[in-house]
Amino acid sequence: MLALYSADGLPARVEEVLLLQELATNLAFGIDSIRSRQWRDQLEAAISKVAAGVSVQGGSNFFEHLVRNMSDALGAQAAFVTRLLPGEPLVARCVAGVVDSELVESFDYPVIHSPCRELTDAVSVTLPKNVLSRYPEVKTLFGLSPEAYVGHRLENASGELAGMLFVMFREPLKHTVLMVSTLQIFAARASAELKRLQADLEIRNLNATLEDRVQQRTAQLKSANEELESFCYSVSHDLRSPLSAVDGFASLLEQSVEALPEPMAQKGQHYLKRVRAGVVQMGELIDALLSLARLARAPLRHDRVDLSALANEVLANCRERNPTRVLEATVEPGLFVTGDNRLLRQVLDNLLGNAWKFCAGEPVTRIEFGAETAATGEVVYAVRDNGAGFNMAYAQKLFGPFQRLHSPSEFEGTGIGLAFVQRIIVRHGGRIWGESAPGQGATFRFTLGHLDPNETGAETFTPDRA
């Protein structure tokens, strides 16, 4: 308002009124320009503080920087970020707070005795005046006597209330629109940081749980290995000793039976030979069982293995054991892999030995060993023969310990060889399967892929065909 007073009390002339109106208009424009400039400066300062506050990288001092910039941006005497305590939804803890530009120590406070309780049902709350009269405990809780409060809720990843972000003023507020929108930006950044901290905590807890589970599993495996050692010793000692006694007494009885009159002597010797043969078979089963049990514990070596050379050695041994048989053997040269030479030799010894055994009834034994490349690029090794074969309806029994598809009277053996082979192949990261038909021979295929990551010194197997 612009007013002029005259001492003589005379009315203003028309030209004076017009001049006064023009002057008032110019002053109004000037005042409006000053206000706009002040508002713009205030807005730019607030934006600068918001940018500084929300651009701080996460860390131990993040919330301290946030509340300082929040207080400066809004001209507040106090600024706080608090979070609800787990299991106590009506109690909050100060994450960071500043009062009169000074950081305050962390403390817990009952939400119900502060304006923060209104954020349990609202996204944001603006109390422009009379805060202290409505919440007299605020002075004791936060160390100042506020008249105005502006707050925003902080939510977790599930959209539930996780904490509060708020500012307080000693004087009532007249303009709150910019303040509320500015606080919303700070709240969004604070919520994101709280979610990140919660995720980090959950990851640390999960890692700690996993470590405990790994340690428990390691202890269980150690205990299982110790029990297996004890079992192997018991099998080796407690079972072999009685078998040795049975074999020894059977041998003595054989000598005594010779003095008996016929036909008792002949029958006695026959029965005792069967007893001793059973003892030998039982000893072989014990050896096979021990080998199978020890296989899982033996560390794998990483040798460059010439499978072609191993196959030729195994077949040469077969010829030496029975030189009268006619053998036509085909071994693909240059099949190299990385693996445990000792165990892979046992694989070929079993597979090629089985092929030799089950071809015993054929006039010409034909055995092949080579490699194929599957459509996926995987190298597949194969052992083929023209022997007795087997019914595929029982193929699932092939690799079970002590499972036999032929009677002992047809073909000798313990029934554990293929189970042994399968475990070796699996430890090398591969698989094995068989295909056959009765009287049409059999083909056993296997792969050598990647070692189990739990294997000691595990590395990638690189089969090649040099």
Secondary structure, DSSP 8 states (H G I E B T S, - for coil): ------TT-----HHHHHHHHHHHHHHHHHHHHHHHHHHHHHHHHHHHHHHHHHTS-SSTTHHHHHHHHHHHHHT-SEEEEEEEETTEEEEEEEEEEEETTEE----EEEGGGSGGGGGGS-SEEEE-S-HHHH-TTHHHHHSS--SEEEEEEEE-TTS-EEEEEEEEESS--S--HHHHHHHHHHHHHHHHHHHHHHHHHHHHHHHHHHHHHHHHHHHHHHHHHHHHHHHHHHIIIIIHHHHHHHHHHHHHHHHHHTTS-TTHHHHHHHHHHHHHHHHHHHHHHHHHHHHHHHHTTS----EEEEHHHHHHHHHHHHHHH-TTSEEEEEE-S-EEEEE-HHHHHHHHHHHHHHHHHHTTTSSEEEEEEEEEE-TTS-EEEEEEE-S----GGGGGGTTSTT--SS-TTTS---S-HHHHHHHHHHHTT--EEEEE-TTS-EEEEEE--B--TTSTT--B---EE-
